[in-house]
Amino acid sequence: MKNAEAYPISAIAPPLAGRASASQRWSHLVFLHWRVDAALVAPLLPNGLVPDEYDGSSWVGLIPFVLDRATILGSPPVPYFGTFVEVNVRLYAVDSDGRRGVVFVSLEASRLAAVLAARTLFSLPYVWSRTRLTVDSGQYRYTSTRHTDRTRYTDIVAHAGSVLVVNDPLADFLTARWALFTSIRGRTVHLRNHHEPWPLYSAELVSIDDTLLAAAGFAGLAQRVPDSVLYSPGVTTWFGRGN
């Protein structure tokens, strides 16, 4: 299937079908993205998916942020275990029905219970890591080191800008993603999410020291200047059931 057959990108999320199964607040996101050849992405995707492309390229994202206020089936926010810093490496894919979504290669998180639950329930490749965020004068420093392998780490420093990004097709392609794909017991599953349109701002990558991208299969990428750097103060997200 060619990328042209995919559903159009929209900065406004379609409504969920039925009741939301969970919610989370995502805050202080830094979106770092690099162009890559689609041939590098294709082998990493679940069955039935092809790389999603923009301007002739597939894209790899390295995204650190704060996850908190997590709820399940309308519960109150889960204390402690539902609050942590996450860093993920993600790709973009399209299925045979033209549905677009994110595919996670790895997700670093500091709450072991959350890591085990996500791996067990959704087969998401969460890894227990020591993750932190420090903020100083508009600069956001995210660090992560895996507990089981200290050679897998990231140290990202980014400066959030003040210029609002609107009507930017590339920014919408990279961030307006209303689903994820995962493989559960050999079946590729499409999990929907819904939130308000992203408030996006220009941003600058001050420094990066990272091995997560190489571990994901993209050696040398962290040594290249990202092709897109964005910041968002965040959104509250609701999740639907898989199909």
Contacts in CASP RR format, 6 or more apart in sequence:
PFRMAT RR
TARGET T0000
AUTHOR 0000-0000-0000
METHOD contacts of the structure
MODEL  1
MKNAEAYPISAIAPPLAGRASASQRWSHLVFLHWRVDAALVAPLLPNGLV
PDEYDGSSWVGLIPFVLDRATILGSPPVPYFGTFVEVNVRLYAVDSDGRR
GVVFVSLEASRLAAVLAARTLFSLPYVWSRTRLTVDSGQYRYTSTRHTDR
TRYTDIVAHAGSVLVVNDPLADFLTARWALFTSIRGRTVHLRNHHEPWPL
YSAELVSIDDTLLAAAGFAGLAQRVPDSVLYSPGVTTWFGRGN
1 50 0 8 1.000
1 94 0 8 1.000
1 96 0 8 1.000
1 98 0 8 1.000
3 50 0 8 1.000
3 51 0 8 1.000
3 52 0 8 1.000
3 53 0 8 1.000
3 94 0 8 1.000
5 94 0 8 1.000
5 98 0 8 1.000
6 52 0 8 1.000
6 94 0 8 1.000
6 98 0 8 1.000
6 99 0 8 1.000
6 100 0 8 1.000
7 98 0 8 1.000
7 99 0 8 1.000
7 100 0 8 1.000
9 100 0 8 1.000
9 169 0 8 1.000
9 172 0 8 1.000
9 173 0 8 1.000
9 176 0 8 1.000
10 172 0 8 1.000
10 176 0 8 1.000
11 172 0 8 1.000
11 176 0 8 1.000
11 197 0 8 1.000
11 198 0 8 1.000
12 197 0 8 1.000
13 176 0 8 1.000
13 178 0 8 1.000
13 193 0 8 1.000
13 194 0 8 1.000
13 195 0 8 1.000
13 196 0 8 1.000
13 197 0 8 1.000
14 178 0 8 1.000
14 194 0 8 1.000
15 194 0 8 1.000
16 192 0 8 1.000
16 193 0 8 1.000
16 194 0 8 1.000
16 238 0 8 1.000
16 239 0 8 1.000
16 240 0 8 1.000
17 192 0 8 1.000
17 240 0 8 1.000
18 240 0 8 1.000
18 241 0 8 1.000
19 240 0 8 1.000
20 74 0 8 1.000
20 194 0 8 1.000
20 238 0 8 1.000
20 239 0 8 1.000
20 240 0 8 1.000
21 72 0 8 1.000
21 73 0 8 1.000
21 239 0 8 1.000
21 240 0 8 1.000
21 241 0 8 1.000
22 70 0 8 1.000
22 71 0 8 1.000
22 72 0 8 1.000
22 73 0 8 1.000
22 238 0 8 1.000
22 239 0 8 1.000
22 240 0 8 1.000
23 69 0 8 1.000
23 70 0 8 1.000
23 71 0 8 1.000
23 74 0 8 1.000
23 236 0 8 1.000
23 237 0 8 1.000
23 238 0 8 1.000
23 239 0 8 1.000
24 67 0 8 1.000
24 68 0 8 1.000
24 69 0 8 1.000
24 70 0 8 1.000
24 71 0 8 1.000
24 236 0 8 1.000
24 237 0 8 1.000
24 239 0 8 1.000
25 67 0 8 1.000
25 68 0 8 1.000
25 69 0 8 1.000
25 70 0 8 1.000
25 234 0 8 1.000
25 235 0 8 1.000
25 236 0 8 1.000
25 237 0 8 1.000
26 65 0 8 1.000
26 66 0 8 1.000
26 67 0 8 1.000
26 234 0 8 1.000
26 235 0 8 1.000
26 236 0 8 1.000
26 237 0 8 1.000
27 65 0 8 1.000
27 66 0 8 1.000
27 67 0 8 1.000
27 68 0 8 1.000
27 233 0 8 1.000
27 234 0 8 1.000
28 65 0 8 1.000
28 66 0 8 1.000
28 133 0 8 1.000
28 135 0 8 1.000
28 140 0 8 1.000
28 231 0 8 1.000
28 232 0 8 1.000
28 233 0 8 1.000
28 234 0 8 1.000
29 63 0 8 1.000
29 64 0 8 1.000
29 65 0 8 1.000
29 231 0 8 1.000
29 232 0 8 1.000
29 234 0 8 1.000
30 63 0 8 1.000
30 64 0 8 1.000
30 65 0 8 1.000
30 140 0 8 1.000
30 142 0 8 1.000
30 156 0 8 1.000
30 158 0 8 1.000
30 160 0 8 1.000
30 203 0 8 1.000
30 229 0 8 1.000
30 230 0 8 1.000
30 231 0 8 1.000
31 61 0 8 1.000
31 63 0 8 1.000
31 174 0 8 1.000
31 175 0 8 1.000
31 200 0 8 1.000
31 203 0 8 1.000
31 228 0 8 1.000
31 229 0 8 1.000
31 230 0 8 1.000
31 231 0 8 1.000
31 232 0 8 1.000
32 61 0 8 1.000
32 62 0 8 1.000
32 63 0 8 1.000
32 156 0 8 1.000
32 158 0 8 1.000
32 205 0 8 1.000
32 208 0 8 1.000
32 226 0 8 1.000
32 228 0 8 1.000
32 229 0 8 1.000
33 59 0 8 1.000
33 60 0 8 1.000
33 61 0 8 1.000
33 62 0 8 1.000
33 174 0 8 1.000
33 226 0 8 1.000
33 227 0 8 1.000
33 228 0 8 1.000
33 229 0 8 1.000
34 59 0 8 1.000
34 60 0 8 1.000
34 61 0 8 1.000
34 218 0 8 1.000
34 221 0 8 1.000
34 224 0 8 1.000
34 226 0 8 1.000
34 227 0 8 1.000
35 55 0 8 1.000
35 57 0 8 1.000
35 58 0 8 1.000
35 59 0 8 1.000
35 227 0 8 1.000
36 57 0 8 1.000
36 58 0 8 1.000
36 59 0 8 1.000
36 60 0 8 1.000
36 218 0 8 1.000
36 221 0 8 1.000
37 57 0 8 1.000
37 58 0 8 1.000
38 50 0 8 1.000
38 51 0 8 1.000
38 53 0 8 1.000
38 57 0 8 1.000
38 58 0 8 1.000
40 58 0 8 1.000
40 217 0 8 1.000
40 218 0 8 1.000
41 51 0 8 1.000
41 58 0 8 1.000
41 60 0 8 1.000
41 91 0 8 1.000
41 92 0 8 1.000
41 93 0 8 1.000
42 50 0 8 1.000
42 51 0 8 1.000
44 91 0 8 1.000
44 103 0 8 1.000
44 105 0 8 1.000
44 216 0 8 1.000
44 217 0 8 1.000
45 51 0 8 1.000
45 91 0 8 1.000
45 93 0 8 1.000
45 103 0 8 1.000
45 181 0 8 1.000
46 93 0 8 1.000
46 103 0 8 1.000
46 181 0 8 1.000
46 182 0 8 1.000
46 183 0 8 1.000
46 188 0 8 1.000
47 183 0 8 1.000
47 186 0 8 1.000
47 188 0 8 1.000
48 95 0 8 1.000
48 96 0 8 1.000
48 188 0 8 1.000
49 93 0 8 1.000
49 94 0 8 1.000
49 95 0 8 1.000
49 103 0 8 1.000
49 181 0 8 1.000
49 188 0 8 1.000
50 93 0 8 1.000
50 94 0 8 1.000
51 58 0 8 1.000
51 91 0 8 1.000
51 92 0 8 1.000
51 93 0 8 1.000
51 94 0 8 1.000
52 58 0 8 1.000
52 92 0 8 1.000
52 93 0 8 1.000
52 94 0 8 1.000
52 100 0 8 1.000
52 101 0 8 1.000
52 173 0 8 1.000
54 169 0 8 1.000
54 170 0 8 1.000
54 173 0 8 1.000
54 174 0 8 1.000
55 170 0 8 1.000
58 91 0 8 1.000
58 92 0 8 1.000
59 91 0 8 1.000
59 92 0 8 1.000
59 173 0 8 1.000
59 174 0 8 1.000
59 227 0 8 1.000
59 228 0 8 1.000
60 89 0 8 1.000
60 90 0 8 1.000
60 91 0 8 1.000
60 213 0 8 1.000
60 216 0 8 1.000
60 218 0 8 1.000
60 221 0 8 1.000
61 89 0 8 1.000
61 90 0 8 1.000
61 91 0 8 1.000
61 174 0 8 1.000
62 87 0 8 1.000
62 88 0 8 1.000
62 89 0 8 1.000
62 154 0 8 1.000
62 156 0 8 1.000
62 210 0 8 1.000
62 212 0 8 1.000
62 213 0 8 1.000
62 222 0 8 1.000
63 87 0 8 1.000
63 88 0 8 1.000
63 90 0 8 1.000
64 85 0 8 1.000
64 86 0 8 1.000
64 87 0 8 1.000
64 131 0 8 1.000
64 133 0 8 1.000
64 140 0 8 1.000
64 142 0 8 1.000
64 144 0 8 1.000
64 154 0 8 1.000
64 156 0 8 1.000
65 85 0 8 1.000
65 86 0 8 1.000
65 234 0 8 1.000
66 83 0 8 1.000
66 84 0 8 1.000
66 85 0 8 1.000
66 86 0 8 1.000
66 133 0 8 1.000
67 82 0 8 1.000
67 83 0 8 1.000
67 84 0 8 1.000
67 85 0 8 1.000
67 86 0 8 1.000
67 109 0 8 1.000
68 77 0 8 1.000
68 82 0 8 1.000
68 83 0 8 1.000
68 84 0 8 1.000
69 77 0 8 1.000
69 82 0 8 1.000
69 83 0 8 1.000
69 236 0 8 1.000
70 77 0 8 1.000
70 78 0 8 1.000
70 81 0 8 1.000
70 82 0 8 1.000
70 83 0 8 1.000
70 114 0 8 1.000
71 77 0 8 1.000
71 78 0 8 1.000
72 78 0 8 1.000
80 111 0 8 1.000
81 111 0 8 1.000
81 113 0 8 1.000
81 114 0 8 1.000
82 111 0 8 1.000
82 114 0 8 1.000
83 111 0 8 1.000
84 109 0 8 1.000
84 110 0 8 1.000
84 111 0 8 1.000
84 114 0 8 1.000
84 131 0 8 1.000
85 109 0 8 1.000
85 110 0 8 1.000
85 131 0 8 1.000
85 132 0 8 1.000
85 133 0 8 1.000
85 142 0 8 1.000
85 144 0 8 1.000
86 107 0 8 1.000
86 108 0 8 1.000
86 109 0 8 1.000
86 131 0 8 1.000
87 107 0 8 1.000
87 108 0 8 1.000
87 129 0 8 1.000
87 131 0 8 1.000
87 142 0 8 1.000
87 144 0 8 1.000
87 154 0 8 1.000
87 156 0 8 1.000
87 212 0 8 1.000
88 104 0 8 1.000
88 105 0 8 1.000
88 106 0 8 1.000
88 107 0 8 1.000
88 108 0 8 1.000
89 104 0 8 1.000
89 105 0 8 1.000
89 106 0 8 1.000
89 107 0 8 1.000
89 212 0 8 1.000
89 213 0 8 1.000
89 216 0 8 1.000
90 102 0 8 1.000
90 103 0 8 1.000
90 104 0 8 1.000
90 105 0 8 1.000
91 102 0 8 1.000
91 103 0 8 1.000
91 104 0 8 1.000
91 105 0 8 1.000
92 100 0 8 1.000
92 101 0 8 1.000
92 102 0 8 1.000
92 103 0 8 1.000
92 173 0 8 1.000
92 174 0 8 1.000
92 177 0 8 1.000
93 100 0 8 1.000
93 101 0 8 1.000
93 102 0 8 1.000
93 103 0 8 1.000
93 181 0 8 1.000
94 100 0 8 1.000
94 101 0 8 1.000
95 181 0 8 1.000
95 188 0 8 1.000
95 190 0 8 1.000
99 179 0 8 1.000
99 190 0 8 1.000
100 177 0 8 1.000
100 178 0 8 1.000
100 179 0 8 1.000
101 177 0 8 1.000
101 178 0 8 1.000
101 179 0 8 1.000
101 180 0 8 1.000
101 181 0 8 1.000
101 190 0 8 1.000
102 177 0 8 1.000
102 179 0 8 1.000
102 180 0 8 1.000
102 181 0 8 1.000
103 180 0 8 1.000
103 181 0 8 1.000
103 182 0 8 1.000
104 124 0 8 1.000
104 125 0 8 1.000
104 180 0 8 1.000
104 182 0 8 1.000
105 125 0 8 1.000
105 216 0 8 1.000
105 217 0 8 1.000
106 125 0 8 1.000
106 127 0 8 1.000
106 212 0 8 1.000
106 215 0 8 1.000
106 216 0 8 1.000
107 118 0 8 1.000
107 124 0 8 1.000
107 125 0 8 1.000
107 126 0 8 1.000
107 127 0 8 1.000
108 126 0 8 1.000
108 127 0 8 1.000
108 129 0 8 1.000
108 131 0 8 1.000
108 144 0 8 1.000
108 146 0 8 1.000
108 154 0 8 1.000
108 212 0 8 1.000
109 115 0 8 1.000
109 118 0 8 1.000
109 126 0 8 1.000
109 127 0 8 1.000
109 128 0 8 1.000
109 129 0 8 1.000
109 131 0 8 1.000
110 128 0 8 1.000
110 129 0 8 1.000
110 130 0 8 1.000
110 131 0 8 1.000
110 132 0 8 1.000
112 128 0 8 1.000
114 126 0 8 1.000
115 126 0 8 1.000
115 127 0 8 1.000
115 128 0 8 1.000
118 124 0 8 1.000
118 126 0 8 1.000
119 125 0 8 1.000
119 126 0 8 1.000
122 182 0 8 1.000
122 184 0 8 1.000
122 189 0 8 1.000
122 191 0 8 1.000
123 182 0 8 1.000
123 183 0 8 1.000
123 184 0 8 1.000
123 185 0 8 1.000
124 182 0 8 1.000
127 146 0 8 1.000
127 148 0 8 1.000
127 152 0 8 1.000
128 146 0 8 1.000
128 147 0 8 1.000
128 148 0 8 1.000
129 144 0 8 1.000
129 145 0 8 1.000
129 146 0 8 1.000
129 147 0 8 1.000
129 152 0 8 1.000
130 143 0 8 1.000
130 144 0 8 1.000
130 145 0 8 1.000
130 147 0 8 1.000
131 142 0 8 1.000
131 143 0 8 1.000
131 144 0 8 1.000
132 142 0 8 1.000
132 143 0 8 1.000
132 144 0 8 1.000
133 140 0 8 1.000
133 141 0 8 1.000
133 142 0 8 1.000
134 140 0 8 1.000
134 141 0 8 1.000
135 141 0 8 1.000
138 159 0 8 1.000
138 160 0 8 1.000
139 157 0 8 1.000
139 158 0 8 1.000
139 159 0 8 1.000
139 160 0 8 1.000
139 206 0 8 1.000
140 156 0 8 1.000
140 157 0 8 1.000
140 158 0 8 1.000
140 159 0 8 1.000
140 160 0 8 1.000
140 231 0 8 1.000
141 155 0 8 1.000
141 156 0 8 1.000
141 157 0 8 1.000
142 154 0 8 1.000
142 155 0 8 1.000
142 156 0 8 1.000
143 153 0 8 1.000
143 154 0 8 1.000
143 155 0 8 1.000
143 156 0 8 1.000
144 153 0 8 1.000
144 154 0 8 1.000
144 212 0 8 1.000
145 152 0 8 1.000
145 153 0 8 1.000
146 152 0 8 1.000
146 153 0 8 1.000
151 211 0 8 1.000
152 211 0 8 1.000
152 212 0 8 1.000
152 215 0 8 1.000
153 209 0 8 1.000
153 210 0 8 1.000
153 211 0 8 1.000
153 212 0 8 1.000
154 208 0 8 1.000
154 209 0 8 1.000
154 210 0 8 1.000
154 211 0 8 1.000
154 212 0 8 1.000
155 207 0 8 1.000
155 208 0 8 1.000
155 209 0 8 1.000
155 210 0 8 1.000
156 205 0 8 1.000
156 207 0 8 1.000
156 208 0 8 1.000
156 210 0 8 1.000
157 205 0 8 1.000
157 206 0 8 1.000
157 207 0 8 1.000
157 208 0 8 1.000
158 203 0 8 1.000
158 204 0 8 1.000
158 205 0 8 1.000
158 206 0 8 1.000
158 229 0 8 1.000
158 231 0 8 1.000
159 203 0 8 1.000
159 204 0 8 1.000
159 206 0 8 1.000
160 201 0 8 1.000
160 203 0 8 1.000
160 231 0 8 1.000
161 201 0 8 1.000
161 202 0 8 1.000
161 203 0 8 1.000
161 204 0 8 1.000
161 231 0 8 1.000
162 201 0 8 1.000
162 202 0 8 1.000
163 201 0 8 1.000
163 202 0 8 1.000
164 199 0 8 1.000
164 200 0 8 1.000
164 201 0 8 1.000
165 171 0 8 1.000
165 200 0 8 1.000
165 201 0 8 1.000
165 202 0 8 1.000
165 230 0 8 1.000
166 200 0 8 1.000
168 200 0 8 1.000
170 228 0 8 1.000
171 200 0 8 1.000
171 228 0 8 1.000
171 230 0 8 1.000
174 228 0 8 1.000
174 230 0 8 1.000
175 198 0 8 1.000
175 200 0 8 1.000
175 230 0 8 1.000
175 232 0 8 1.000
176 197 0 8 1.000
176 198 0 8 1.000
178 192 0 8 1.000
178 193 0 8 1.000
178 194 0 8 1.000
179 190 0 8 1.000
179 191 0 8 1.000
179 192 0 8 1.000
179 193 0 8 1.000
180 190 0 8 1.000
180 191 0 8 1.000
180 193 0 8 1.000
181 188 0 8 1.000
181 189 0 8 1.000
181 190 0 8 1.000
181 191 0 8 1.000
182 188 0 8 1.000
182 189 0 8 1.000
182 191 0 8 1.000
183 189 0 8 1.000
189 242 0 8 1.000
189 243 0 8 1.000
190 242 0 8 1.000
190 243 0 8 1.000
191 239 0 8 1.000
191 240 0 8 1.000
191 241 0 8 1.000
191 242 0 8 1.000
192 239 0 8 1.000
192 240 0 8 1.000
192 241 0 8 1.000
192 242 0 8 1.000
192 243 0 8 1.000
193 237 0 8 1.000
193 238 0 8 1.000
193 239 0 8 1.000
193 240 0 8 1.000
194 237 0 8 1.000
194 238 0 8 1.000
194 239 0 8 1.000
194 240 0 8 1.000
195 235 0 8 1.000
195 236 0 8 1.000
195 237 0 8 1.000
195 238 0 8 1.000
196 235 0 8 1.000
196 236 0 8 1.000
198 232 0 8 1.000
198 234 0 8 1.000
198 235 0 8 1.000
199 232 0 8 1.000
199 233 0 8 1.000
199 234 0 8 1.000
199 235 0 8 1.000
200 230 0 8 1.000
200 231 0 8 1.000
200 232 0 8 1.000
201 230 0 8 1.000
201 231 0 8 1.000
201 232 0 8 1.000
201 233 0 8 1.000
202 229 0 8 1.000
202 230 0 8 1.000
202 231 0 8 1.000
203 229 0 8 1.000
203 230 0 8 1.000
203 231 0 8 1.000
204 229 0 8 1.000
205 225 0 8 1.000
205 226 0 8 1.000
205 229 0 8 1.000
208 222 0 8 1.000
209 222 0 8 1.000
210 222 0 8 1.000
211 222 0 8 1.000
213 219 0 8 1.000
213 220 0 8 1.000
213 221 0 8 1.000
213 222 0 8 1.000
214 220 0 8 1.000
214 221 0 8 1.000
214 222 0 8 1.000
END
